[in-house]
Amino acid sequence: MIDNTELAKYLVSAGRLKLPPEILAPDFGKLAEMWDSCEQVGSSVTCDPPVLDTDLDYLVLAVDWQPFLSQALHEGWELSAYWDAHSLKGALDDGDFVSLRKGKLNIILTACLVFRKKFLLASSLAKRFNLLKKADRICLFQAVLYGK
């Protein structure tokens, strides 16, 4: 079975897909030294066929999240407009997540092992059931992560 990175590289080499190099091999800079784990998630890896015209999402566990977040902002990552300083600290300290964006890359940052485990479970289920509709994936994630 070919993974999405190999598929994308093949399509680029065949001239059928044009992606900037940072999408094929994202450079996370110093952040890669600061996280506890990082997995690619989202529709580009859970859907078959993969969604190719979308951002790339990465679930990052950084138990020591404050220096990680500070470095990310220093490297040009932007917090989603949803977060302000108060809700940001509350979200990470209470076992949820915050999202960061840089170009076509997204980081879903959590400091909670339980959240990470649930998120990866939801990702596995989305892949297993090949949920192609975004609304279906959102519903699944809400159920697994928050019991909604």
C-alpha positions as CSV (number, residue, x, y, z in Angstrom):
1,M,0.0,0.0,0.0
2,I,1.3,3.4,-1.0
3,D,1.2,6.2,1.7
4,N,0.0,9.7,0.9
5,T,3.5,11.2,0.8
6,E,4.6,8.6,-1.8
7,L,1.4,9.2,-3.8
8,A,2.0,12.9,-3.7
9,K,5.6,12.6,-4.8
10,Y,4.6,10.3,-7.6
11,L,1.9,12.7,-8.8
12,V,4.3,15.6,-8.6
13,S,7.0,13.7,-10.5
14,A,4.4,12.7,-13.2
15,G,3.5,16.4,-13.6
16,R,-0.1,15.7,-12.4
17,L,0.1,17.6,-9.1
18,K,1.9,20.8,-8.2
19,L,2.8,21.2,-4.6
20,P,5.4,23.4,-2.9
21,P,8.3,21.4,-1.4
22,E,7.3,22.3,2.2
23,I,4.1,20.4,1.7
24,L,5.9,17.2,0.7
25,A,8.5,17.4,3.5
26,P,7.4,20.1,6.0
27,D,10.2,21.8,7.8
28,F,9.1,22.3,11.4
29,G,12.4,23.9,12.4
30,K,13.2,23.9,16.1
31,L,9.7,22.8,16.9
32,A,10.6,19.2,15.9
33,E,13.1,19.1,18.8
34,M,10.5,20.4,21.3
35,W,7.5,18.1,20.8
36,D,6.9,14.7,22.5
37,S,5.1,13.3,19.4
38,C,3.8,14.5,16.0
39,E,1.5,12.6,13.6
40,Q,0.0,13.7,10.3
41,V,-3.8,13.6,10.6
42,G,-6.8,15.0,8.8
43,S,-8.5,14.3,5.5
44,S,-5.2,14.0,3.6
45,V,-4.5,10.8,5.4
46,T,-7.9,9.5,6.5
47,C,-9.8,9.6,3.2
48,D,-9.4,7.2,0.3
49,P,-8.8,8.7,-2.2
50,P,-6.9,11.3,-0.1
51,V,-8.0,14.9,-0.3
52,L,-5.2,16.6,-2.1
53,D,-6.5,20.2,-2.3
54,T,-6.5,20.7,1.5
55,D,-4.2,21.9,4.2
56,L,-2.0,19.3,6.0
57,D,-2.8,18.8,9.6
58,Y,-0.4,17.5,12.3
59,L,-1.4,16.5,15.8
60,V,1.4,17.6,18.1
61,L,1.8,16.5,21.8
62,A,3.9,19.0,23.7
63,V,3.5,18.3,27.4
64,D,5.7,21.3,28.1
65,W,3.5,23.4,25.8
66,Q,4.4,27.0,26.8
67,P,8.0,27.0,25.3
68,F,6.7,25.1,22.3
69,L,3.9,27.7,21.7
70,S,6.4,30.6,22.2
71,Q,8.8,29.1,19.7
72,A,6.0,28.4,17.2
73,L,4.8,32.0,17.3
74,H,8.5,33.1,17.0
75,E,8.8,31.0,13.8
76,G,5.7,32.6,12.2
77,W,3.0,30.2,13.1
78,E,-0.3,32.0,13.9
79,L,-3.0,31.0,16.4
80,S,-6.4,30.4,15.1
81,A,-8.5,33.6,15.5
82,Y,-10.7,31.6,17.9
83,W,-8.1,31.7,20.7
84,D,-7.3,34.6,23.0
85,A,-4.7,34.5,25.8
86,H,-7.2,33.4,28.5
87,S,-9.0,30.6,26.6
88,L,-5.6,29.4,25.2
89,K,-4.2,28.7,28.6
90,G,-7.4,27.2,29.8
91,A,-7.7,24.9,26.8
92,L,-4.2,23.5,27.1
93,D,-4.3,23.2,30.8
94,D,-7.7,21.5,30.8
95,G,-6.8,18.8,28.3
96,D,-8.1,20.2,25.0
97,F,-6.1,21.7,22.1
98,V,-5.3,24.9,20.3
99,S,-4.7,25.3,16.6
100,L,-1.8,27.0,14.8
101,R,-1.4,27.7,11.1
102,K,1.5,28.5,8.8
103,G,0.8,28.5,5.1
104,K,-0.9,25.2,4.2
105,L,0.2,23.5,7.4
106,N,-1.8,23.3,10.6
107,I,-0.7,22.1,14.0
108,I,-3.3,20.8,16.5
109,L,-1.4,21.3,19.7
110,T,-2.3,19.5,22.9
111,A,-0.5,18.9,26.2
112,C,-2.8,16.0,27.1
113,L,-2.0,12.3,26.5
114,V,-5.7,11.4,26.8
115,F,-6.8,14.0,24.2
116,R,-4.0,12.7,21.8
117,K,-5.2,9.1,22.3
118,K,-8.8,10.0,21.6
119,F,-7.9,12.1,18.6
120,L,-5.9,9.3,17.1
121,L,-8.7,6.9,17.8
122,A,-11.2,9.2,16.0
123,S,-8.7,9.4,13.1
124,S,-8.4,5.7,12.9
125,L,-12.2,5.3,12.8
126,A,-12.5,8.0,10.2
127,K,-10.0,6.1,8.1
128,R,-11.5,2.7,8.7
129,F,-15.0,3.9,7.7
130,N,-13.5,6.1,4.9
131,L,-15.6,9.1,5.9
132,L,-15.4,11.3,2.8
133,K,-17.9,14.0,3.9
134,K,-16.4,16.6,6.2
135,A,-19.6,16.8,8.2
136,D,-19.4,13.1,9.0
137,R,-15.8,13.4,10.1
138,I,-16.7,16.4,12.4
139,C,-19.5,14.4,13.9
140,L,-17.3,11.4,14.6
141,F,-14.6,13.6,16.2
142,Q,-17.1,15.4,18.4
143,A,-18.5,12.0,19.6
144,V,-15.1,10.5,20.4
145,L,-13.4,13.6,21.8
146,Y,-16.3,15.2,23.7
147,G,-19.1,12.6,23.9
148,K,-21.4,14.8,21.8
